[in-house]
């Protein structure tokens, strides 16, 4: 790289260029003293006798998030013609000086608090600690109990997502937005076989949907290259299925600000370690975006095109095998057998992700009133995907050809890719009890100890089985074994996905909504006997608050955020629910589910009159 530093007026200016991609960078450090003197030197400023000094730092590059950055094959041409950032950086610095420090601070706090303040979590015995965070963590890692630290870790994940992924920025990468290395671990990339998806798992449930907009913009920029990758794959493997403009899109594991990987097959052998399920795992994020927002404009303009494009591709990579439609070139992410990446046909990861994406595409099409030959094809394919198989050990089979658990692949592998239909998918749910039990068996056999993000995924999976004790055990293990003193999580080394996964895991323990009803406290651990939360989000665009005592739900409130509509709420332990304000609702004491309608912006609170009467009698 090249660089130049010089001082002029009240500014120290840095300019230069990173040679590989032709990235022009600029930095301006504008010094604003009150009182005293300011001396300008060749490459520095000197302030003497000032009462106060404000230093405004503004940085920028000529990078622009556009499709040509991905599709241009020559690195030096990717940014060619984009303007030098220095004039823009200087203009921002001048505007910031004019705005003034107090106003800048006020703007920042208002912006941050609007996001962070949406969610509150209170756990009993979690009062403020006088110990610094690193000392609290050491005490916790020595076996101490600290619910306040657990709540802090949950909120810290939300803070990190706010700080690393906002509209107008690149998405959060493997280290969020932080890196101290010349060569970052795993290139600080966007890894699409679980890691970047985990970064955004807490976005919707913890009321930070705006943070996903950075990834949505990134997707739009790389989409033409992803479509080219899909075309190349179809041409190489199934050329007879190619239709101009209808091959969809695909993204492989690796991605960066300038490039994304596709999938490659050479000599009838998949290259790499992950199958096309990486695409479905990615597109599911867009379906979650709609389920939590019910924004029909987003659905029509962005979400359905992402889902349908992925389904178009995935519909062409399956072939008939004994009456089933299976992915011919398939791989469970990063699994090895006898030291080599294991390639197969129709592994659980790929089959489940096609099933989940097809199902989501059909649901989105129904919302938009779309019914055509394409949706008919998906409806027919879904019946034949066979996404979940149970083996001789009672496990969810990772590979169709395995019989007992562990016959193929690493026994305690960090990925649990054959359970993606438990989380983030939802085909494995309370209505498939055999699969739920098989998922528990699989998790027991796989083991709890793993990388930070591996334990975070296991935590989420146990939460989905409604086992709060096991989910909490994973949460505690993550804090005890793979968390640094500043609360960054470790692979190791530092890798931010575990922070985000743990935050999503806590939210999933406190609130679930994937089973056609909203369920507060579905996986409450024994350690959290009393507490409350507010601001967590449920599918259907509802905001939820709840309180509990002695492990029993005391009250819950539902607020509709977009358009209102029907709501189904599970009131576990309630014998005689009453609503405030009074509304008509149907309550099924067998399932504990109340069904009612919420007007847009309205809040409805429920409590158990039977419990209140018992308390009064005592």
N, C-alpha and C positions, 0 to 999 in steps of 0.2 A: 504494500500500500504506500501511498504518498501522503504527505501532510505538511501543513504550514500553519504556524501560530503567529498572530500579530495583534497588537493593541492599537485602537483608534478611539479617540473620544473617551467615553466611559465603558468601552467594550473590549473584551478579549475575544478574538475570533479564531476559530479553528476551521480549516477547510482541508479536504483531501479526497482521495479516491481509493477504493478497494478494487484491485486490478481484475480479479477473476470475472466478476459480473459487471464491472464498470459502475460500481455503486459510488456516487458522489455524496459525501457527507459534509455537514456543516454544524458548528456549534457556536453559540454566542453566549457569553457570560457578561451580562450588563450589570454594572455596579452603580447603585443609587445611594450615595451617602446623605445623611442629614447632619449638616455642620461639618467642620473640619475641611481638609483639603484633599483633592484627588489629583494624583500625578500619573500621566500616561507615559509609559516607557515603551521600548521596542516590542516586547511580547508580554507585558504585564502591566498591572495597575497597582498603585500604592495609595492607601488611604491613611491619613493621620488626623487625630484629634476629632473624629466624628462622634456624634452622640449615638447614631445607629447607622447600620449599613444593610441595605437589602441587595442580595445578589440574585439576579434572575438568570436561570439557565434554560436555554432553549436549544433543542437538538433536532435535526432533520436529515433526511436523505432524499435522493431522487427516485426511490422505489415507488412504484404505483401498482396497486393490486388490480391488474388487468389480465385478460386472457393471453395477450401476446407474450407476457412474461413467462407463461408456461409453454406456449406452443412454439415460440422461437427456439430452434435447436442450438444456435450459436450463443454461448454464454455472454460474450461481449456485446451482442446485439440486443439482449433482452431489455435493457434499459436505455438503449440508444435513442437520443432525441428528447428524453425527459429533461425538464429544465433543472439547472443548478439550484440546489435548495437554499443557498445562502440568502438571496433576497427575501424569500418567504420567512426564513428563520429570523432575520433581522426585523422584518415587519411585525412578527409575533412578539418579539422582545420589546419593541417600541410600544406596541399596544398594551403589553403587560405593565410596562412602567407607567403608562398613562392611567391604567386602571387602578394601580396602587396596591400595596401589600395587603391592607385590611380587606379590600374588596375581593382580591384574589383568594384570600383565605376563606372569606365568607362564601364565595362561589363554590370553592372546593368542598367545604363542609356541607353545604346544601346538596350538592350533587351526590356526595358519598352517603350522607345520612338518608337520603331518599331511598337508596338501595339497601344499605345495610340495616336500617332501622325497621324494615318490613317484618322481620322475624325476631321473635323473642323466645328463648328457652330458659326455663327455670327448673333446676333440679334441687330437691330438698338437701339441706346440709351443704349447700354450694355457695355460701356467703363469700364475700371478697377476702382474698388471702393477702397477707402482708408480705409473703415471700415473693421474690422475683420468679418469673416463669421457669427459668432453667432449674432453680432449686425445687420448685413444685414438681417439675417433671422427674428430677432425680428421686424425690421422695416417693412419687408414684411408681417409678420403676423399681424401687426397693420394696414394693408391696403395699404402699399406703393407699388410702381411699381418698379421692378428691373429685366429687361430682362436678365441682366448679371448673376444674381443669378439663373434664370431659366436655362440658358445655362450651368452654372456650375453644377447644379443638374443633368442635362442630362449627362455631362461628368463624374461626380462623380460616377454614376452607372457603366460606362465603367471601371473606375479605380478600383472599388470594384470587378468587375468580373475578371479583370486581376490579382488582388491581391489574389483572393480566389479560382481560378479554372484554373489550368495549366496542360499540359501534365506531367504525373508522380505524380500528387497529387490526393487526393480524390476530388469529386465534391464539389461545394459550397453547404453548408447545410443551414438550416433555419436562421442561423446567419452568413452565409458566411463562414468565417474561424475564427470568433472571439467569445469568450465566457468568461465571468468572474465568472461564477457560478460553484459550485460543481455539481449542478443538473441544466442543462441548460433548459430554457423554451422549452417545447415540445421536450425535449431531444436532441436539435440541430440535429434533424433527417432530412431525405429526405422524405418529405410528397408529395405523388403522386396523390392527387386529385386536385391540382393546383400549389402548392407552388414550388416544385423543377422544374416543367416545366416553371414557370414564371421566375425562376432564369436564364434560358437559352433563353428566348424569345428575349433579345437584342443581343445574340451572333452573329447571322448571319446578321441581318440588320445593325448593327453598326460595322461590319468589324472585329469581334473578334472570328472567327470560331474556332480558335485553343483552345479557352477556353472550347468548348464542348467536346474535346477529353477526358477530365477527366471523364465526365459522360459516354461517350462511353466505356471507359475502365472499369468503375464501372459496367456497364450493362453486359459486357462480363464476369466479375467475378461472378455476381449474377445469370447469365442466367441458369446454371444447376438447381439451387434451384427454379427459376421462372418456369422452365419446370416441375419440380416435383409438384409445386403448381397447374399447369394446369392439370397435370395427376390426382392429387387428386380430383380436382373439377369435372372433367369429370367423374371419377369413382363414385363420390357421386351423381351426378345429371343426367348424361346422359351416363351410362356405355356402352350402345349399340353403342355409337359414337366413342369409344376409338379405335385408331389405333396406334400401336407401332411407336414411333418416330414422330407422326403427330398430337399431341395434342397441340403443340405450347407452348407459355409461357404466364404467367400473373403475374402482380405485383399489390398488393393491395395498401392501402394508406401509411402505415408506412414502413420505410426502414432506415437502419443504416449501419455502416461499417462492421457489423458482421452478419446481418440478414435482411431479407425482409419479409413482410407479403404477403400472398396470399388472396384468397377469400374463405370463408367457408360458407357452407349451412348445417344447422342442423334441422332435423325434418321439412323439406320443408320450412325453414325460413332462409333468408340471415342473416348472422352475421355481425354486423358493420354498417357503415353509408354510404358506397360508393359502387356502382356497378362496373361491369367490364369495364366501360368506363375509369377508371384510367389507364388501359393498353393502350387503344387507344390514350389517351391524352399524354402518354409517347412516344409511337412509332412515333407519328407525328413529334417529334423533329428530328428523323432520316430522315424523308422525307424532312424536311426543310434543313437539312444538305446537301442533294443532290441538292435540287432546287437552293440553293444559290452557290453551288460549281461546279455542273456538273462534278463531279469526278466519272468517270465510274468504276474505280477500287474500290473506297469506296462503290459505289452502289452495285457491285457484291459481295464484300467480307463481308460487314457489314450492309449496309442499307437495301437491299432487304431481307436478312435473318431476320432482326429485324421486318420489316413490315409483311413479309409473315408468320413468326412465330406467330405474334399477330393475324393476320387474321385467321390462322388455329384454334387458340383457340376461337376467337370470332364467327367464323362460326358455332361452336358447342354449343354455349350457347343460341341460339335463337330457338324459336318454333313457329309454325304457330298458329295465332289467327285471325280468320276472314279474311284470305287471306294475312295478314301481318306477317312478321317474327319479333318477339319481344323477348327481353331478359326476361326470365321467372323470374329470381331473380334479381331485379333491384332496385336501390336507387340513388336519386339525392344527391350529397355529403353533408352530415351533416345536411340535412333538417329534421326538427322535425314536427310532428303533434300531438297536445295534449300531448306534452312533451316527446314523444317517436320518435326515428328514424323511418322515414316512408319508408316502403318497398312496392314495387309495381311490376307491369309488364310493361316493355317497356317505362321507363321514358325518357325524351328528352335527357338527358346527355348520357345515354348508347346508345340509338339509333343513336344519332348524331356521337358519337365517333366510333361506328362500321362502319357507313356510310363513315366517313372521312378516316378511316384506310383502309377499303376495296378499296375505290377509289384510295388512294395513292398506295396501293399494286398493283392494276391493272396498274396504270401509270408506276410504276417502272418495272413491268414485261414487259410492252410494250417497254420500253427503252432497256431492255436486250434481247428482242426477245423471251420471254417466253410465250408460249400459251399451256396450258395443261388442264387436268380435274379440277385441283384446281382453276385456273383462270376462267374457265367456271362456276364453282360453285359460285365464288365471284360475277361474272357479273350477275348471276341470282339472288343472294341474294340482291344485291344493289337495284334492282328494287322494292323490297318488304319491305324495312326497314322503310319507312315512318318516316323520321327523324324529320320533323318539322310539327307541327299542330298549327293552330290559333284558339284561344278560343273566347268566347262571349265578353270579354272585349277588343278584338283586340290584345291580347297578344300572344306571343309564349308560348304554354302550357308547363309547367314543367312536368306535369303528364297527361297521356292520359285521365284519368277519371275526371280531373278538367273541369269545364265549365267557370266560371268567375275567374279572377285573385284573388289569395289569399284564395280561398276556402280550399286549402290544403297547409300546411307548413307555415313557418314564412314569414310574408308579406314583410319585409324589410331585408331578409336574406343576410348575407355577400357574400355568393356564388351566382353567376349568371350562374349556370351550364347549364341551358337550352339554353344558347346563345353561347356555345362553337363552333357551326358551323358558327358563325359570326367571332369570334376570340378565339382561334388560327386557327380553321378550316375556310373554305371558301365556304361552300355550300350556306350560306346566303350572297348574293352579289348583285351587281347592276342589274344582270339579273333576280333576284327574288324580284322585287320591293315590292310585298305584304309582303314578309317576312321581308324586311328591315323596312317597316313601323311598322310591328308587333314587331320587335326588339326594335324600338324606344319607342313604347308604353310600352313594358315590362320594359325598363330601367327607364322610367318616373315613372311607378308604383313601381318599386323596390326602387327607391330613390337613391340619390347620397351619403349620409353620410354612412360610413362603416369603416371597418378596413383599415389600410394603403394599404395592398395588394388588398382589395376589391375595393377601389377607383381606384387603378392602373388598375385593370381589366376593370372597368367601363370606364375609360379613353380610353383604347384600343378599347373597343366596340364602343364608340361614334366616335372615329377616323375612324373606319371601316364604319360607316354610313355616313362619309364625313362631319360630323358636328364639325367643328373646335372649335366653341364657347363653345359647351358643353364639348368637350375633354379638352379644356384649363381650363374650370371651375373646372373639376375634378383634373387636374394637380395643380391648385392653392390651392384647398382645401387640397390636400395631403400635400403640403408644409406648409400650414397654421395650420393644425390641427394634423398631425401625423408625424412630422419631428422634431428630436432632434437638439440641437445646433450644433452638429458635422455633421449634415446632414444625419445621419442614420435615416431610416424610422421606424415607430412603428406599431405594431399590435393594441395596445401596449402589452407587452414591445417591445424592439428592435426585428425586423424581417426584414431580408434584401430583401425579395422578392419584397416589394414595391419599393425599390430603383431600382431594375432591371426592374420591370414592368413599372415604370415611364419613364425610359430611353427608353424602347421599345415603349412606348406610344408616346414620342416626335418623335422618328424615324418614327412611323406610321403616325403621323400628317404631316410629311414632305415628305414622300415617301412611295408609296404602289406599289405592283407588283403581287398581287394574282388574278387579274381579266384578265389575259392573255395580259396585257400590263403594262408598267411602267408608273406610274403617279406621277410626282412631285407636291408637295403642294396640296394633296387631301383634307386636313382638316386644312388649315391655319387659325388660329384664328385672329380676328380683332386686337388683341394686338400686333401681330408680323407683322406690316405693311411692313417693309423693312428688308432684311436679306440675308444670303447666307449659303450654306452648301457644304461640299465636303466630299467624302469618304464613304457615305452611300451606302449600297449594295442592289441590286435588284435580284429577281429570274432570272435564266438564266446566273448567274455568271457575272453580270455587276456592275461596280462601277459608281456612279452618283454624279454629282455636279450641283448645281443650284443657281441662284440668283434671287431676286424679289424686286420690288419697288412698293409702294402703292398697295400692295396686288396682284400685277400682275407679272406673270412669265416673266423675262427678258431674261434669257439664261439658257440652260441646256446642259450638256455634258455627254456622255456615253462612258465608257471604258470597253472593253471586257477583262475578266480576265482569261478565260480558254477555248481555242478552237475556240472562235468566233461563229458566227451564226446569225440567224434571230433575229430581235429585233422589238418590237412594243412600241412606245413611245407616250404618250398622251401629246400634247402641248396645254393645255387649254389657250384660249385667243389669240392664234396665228392665224393671218389671212393669212400671206404669209411667211411660215418658209423657212429659208435658212440654209444650212449645211456647216460647215468648218471642214475638207476639203470638197470640192464639191463631192457629191455622188448622185447616183440615189436613190430616195425614193418615195414611194406613200404616199400621204397625203389626208385624208378624212376630208374635212372641217366640215362635219356634226358631226362626233365624235371627231375631233381634234387629231386623231391618225395617226402618221407617221410610215410606215413600211419600214425597210431597213435591210441590212446585215452589220455586223461589223466583221472585221478581228481580229484575236487574237492579243491582245495588242494594238489595234488601239483605238484612241479616236476621237469621232465625236461630235462637238458642234453645237447646234441649237440656232438661234435667229430669231426674227420676223422682216422681212424687212419692213412690213407695219408699225409697231410701230416705227422703226427707221426713216422711211420717215416722219411720222407725227411729230416726235420730231425735225427733221431737219427743217421742214417747220415752226415750231413755233420759 
